[in-house]
Amino acid sequence: MSEVSISGQPVILFAEECDRGILRKENQNSVLHVHIALGDLLIVADGVGDEGGATASRMVVEEFYTHLAALPRDYPVRNAIREAIARTNEKILAAAKAPDAPYTRMGSTVVLALIQQEAAGTNAWIGHIGDSRAYLVRAGRMQCLTIDHSAAQVLLSRNLITPEEAQHHPDSTVLTRSLGHQPEVEIDIEELPLASGDTLLLCSDGLWGFVPERDIHRMAETLDLTVEAAAHNLLELALAAGGHDNVGIEMARLIPPPDAPPPRSENYLALKIVMTMLLIAVAAVCVLAYLTFWYY
């Protein structure tokens, strides 16, 4: 686990898992968490295709890091992410076309988060291509922040199939967008504010494709677990579901800063309400006694 914080801002705890799974011969997932000038960078990349996927996902992590780590703190984040995508896509295509290339067609998905902390607050930039996902757990709810670039999602968006049918559709693994397969590729980018209590989860389809979202939610929001334990338990859920695919996980959990006052318990609030009502009642009795005395 690593953590980062700025005075007055939440402490951010990080954890990651990356596993081959039970059935696959090769781990084509790559993950990364690193602190750079722009902020904290989290990446999950999932190789596409039977051959070269592991190479492509490693290239995604390496090229993103190389490009983004060289930029100053005040560089526009949206531009930085788009430049990293163009550079990485070009490198994967070039590697596949090299004369001695062992793989002539390889690709990868990517989901990333760039978390920035300032005195005014904490923000996360989310970018993704393919079907690796980002989830936000907040106030008892879990929201998927990304929309899959897949053939099944196209049918789902047109209301031609239900979410349950999309999960098991024969085209659920057919991607409509990925790195390394076209000269140009577009990345979806979103910025959102983060606050204490939030948990950000990035994962490949080796997790969300086999573990129900209610179980992912339950594990990700359990604050009794450390963030490392939560990430590891999510991996165990994927393996228990059959371990059919590689699993890549990056997690970030925001907790109150050390100097923040402790949260008031429900018992404390109830006692405060009772004491306030008691004081009002005593004051009312005193006023009534005073008026009665002067009346008589």
N, C-alpha and C positions, 0 to 999 in steps of 0.2 A: 504494500500500500504506500502511496505517496500522498502528500497533502499540500495545499497552497492556500494562503489567505492574505488579505490586505486589511489593515486596521479598520475596524468597524464593519467589515464585510464578512459574509459567511465563510467558514472554513470548508474547503472542497477536498473530499477524500476520493481516491481513485483506486480501481481494481480492474484486472483483466484476466481472461481465460482464453486459451486457444487449444483446441484438441482435434485430433484426427477422427475421433468417433470410433465406433466399433466395426463398421462394415467397410469403410473406405481404406484403400491401400496407401493413400497419400493425403497429407494435410494440405489442402489448397487455400486455406484461410491464413491471413496475416493480420496482426493487430499491432497497434502502437499507441502509447501515451508518452508524450514528451513535452516539457515546458520550453517554449521559445519566446522570442521578444514579442510576438503578436499575442501570446496567451498560452493556454494549455490546449495542445492538439491531441485529439483522440481519433483513431482511424480503425475501421474494420473493413477489410477487403476480402472478397470471396472469388477465387478463380473460376473461370467459365470454360467448360470443355473438358474432355477426358485427358487431353495432353496440353501441357504448358500452363495450366491454370495456376499452379504453385508459383511458377516463375513470374507470371503476370501480376499476381497479388503482391508478391514481394516488391516488384517494380513500383507498384502503386504506392506502397508505404515509403519506399526509399526516395522516390522522385518527389512525392508530396513534401516529405521532410526536408529534402535538399533545397527545394524552391522556397518553401515558407519560412524555414529557419534563417534564410539569408535576408529577409525583409525586416525593416525597422518597425517599431511598435506602432507608429502612426500611419502605416501603409493601409489603404482602403481594403478591408477584408474581402468584400465581394470580388473585387478585381484580383486579389491575391489567389483566391480559390479558383476562379476561372482560368487564370494563367497556369496554375498548377495542373488543372485538368488538361488543358491543351498540351502542355509540355509532356505530361505523363502519357497521354494517348499517343502522341507522336513517337515517343520512345518505345512503347510497346509495339506499334506498327513497324517501326524500323527494325526492332529486334527480330520480329517474325519474318521479315523479308531479307535478313542478312544471308549471304551465300552459305554460311556454315550453320544456319539456325536449325536446331533439332526439332523445333515446332514452327510450322508455317501459319498456324492460326491459333492465337491464344487471346484470352481476354479476362476481364475481371469486373466485378461490381465494386462499389465503394460507398461507405457512409462515414461521414466525419463530423466532428464537432470541434469548433474552436471557441474556447471559453475565455472571455476577457473580464477582468475585474478592475473596476475604477472606483474612486471614492463615491461616485454617484450611484453605483450599483453593479450587478453582475449580469452579463449578457452571453448568450451562446449563439454562434452561427452554425447552422446545420446544413450540410450539403450531401446529396446522394445521387447515385446513378445505379440503376438495377433494382434488385429486390432485397438488398440488405437494408435494415430498418433502424429508425431512431424512435424511442418511446420516452415520454415524459410522465413520471409519476408525481402527482401533486394532490394534496388534500384528499387522499382516499380514492383518487381516480387515476386511471392510466390512459394516456392519449397517444396514438400513433402519429408521429410528426411527419412521416413520409408516405408517399403513394408509390406503390411498386411500379416499375417499368416492365410489365410482363403482359403476355397475351391474355392471361386470365383476368388481369386487372382491367384491360380494355373492355372485355365482355361484362365485367362487373360494373364498370362505370356507365355502360349503356343499358344497365338493368336487364341484361340477357341471362344472367345467372345470379344466384344468391351468394352471400359471403361463404356459406357452408359449401356450396358447390365449387366456388373458386378455390377453396382450400385443397380440394381433391381433384381438381380439373386436370385432364391429361396435359394441358398446355400451361400448367401452373409454374413450370420451370423454364418456359420459353420466354426469353427476355426480348423486349422491344428496344432496349437501350443498354449499352455496356461499353466499357473502355476496351480499345484494341480492335474493334471490328469495323469502324468507319473513320474516314479522314478527320471528321469533326464530330464532337459529341457534346451535348448540352447537359449541364448539371443544374438540378433544382437547388436553390439556396433560400434559406429562411433564417431570420433573426428573431430571437425571443428572449425576454427577460427571465432570469432565474432568481429564486429566493430561498431562504433557509427552509429546509424540509423537502426540497425538490430532489428527485433522483432522475438522472439522465442515463438511459440505457441504449447502447448501440449493439446490434447483433446481426449475424448472418442468418440465412433461412434454416441453417442447421438447428437453431433454437426455436424461432417462432413457427417454423413449418411443422414441428412435431410436438411442441408443448403448447397446450391451450393458453390463450392470453390471460385467462383468469388465474392460472397458476403462475405465470410470469409476473403478473401484477402482485399477487400475494407474496411472492418471494422478494420482489424488488422493494416493496414498501415496508417490509418487516424491519423496523428500526432496532429491534433487540439483537439483530445480527449485524456484525461488522460488514462493511462493504465488500471485503474479501470473501467472507463467508457467504454473502448473498450471491456474488458472482459464481463462486464455486458450486453452490447449491443449484443455481440455474443450469450450469453445465451437467450436474448430476441428473437433473430432471430430463435433459435432452438424451443422456446416455440411457437412462431408465426407460425412455420411450422407444428405445431400439438402437440409438446411436447410428442412425442411417446416413448421416451426413457429417461433414466437418462442422465444428462449432467455434465461432469467434464472438467474443463478448468484451465490451469496454463499458465500465460504469463510472459515473461521477455522482457523489452524494453531497449535498450542501447541508451543513449543520451550523447552528448559531456560533458566533465568535466567542472566544473564551471570556471576554469581558461583558458579554450580554447577561442581563438579569435572568435568573432561572424562570421558566414558565410557571405561572400560577396553576395549581391543581384545581380540580372541580370542587374539592372539599373546602379549599381556601376561599374560592369565590362564593360558595354557599354560605360559609361562616360570615363573610363580609356583608352579604345581603341581610342575613339574620341580625347582625349587630346594627346595621343601619336602620332596619325596621324597629328594633328595640329602642334605639335612641330617639326615633321619631315618636314612638309611643310614650316614652318617658317625658318628652317635651310637651306632648299633648296633655298628659295628666297634670303636669306642672301649670300649664296655662289654664286648664279647667279649674284647678284648685285655687289659683290666684283670682280668677273671675268670680268664683263662688264666694270666696272670703270677702271680697269687696261688695258683692251684691247683698250679702246679709249683714 
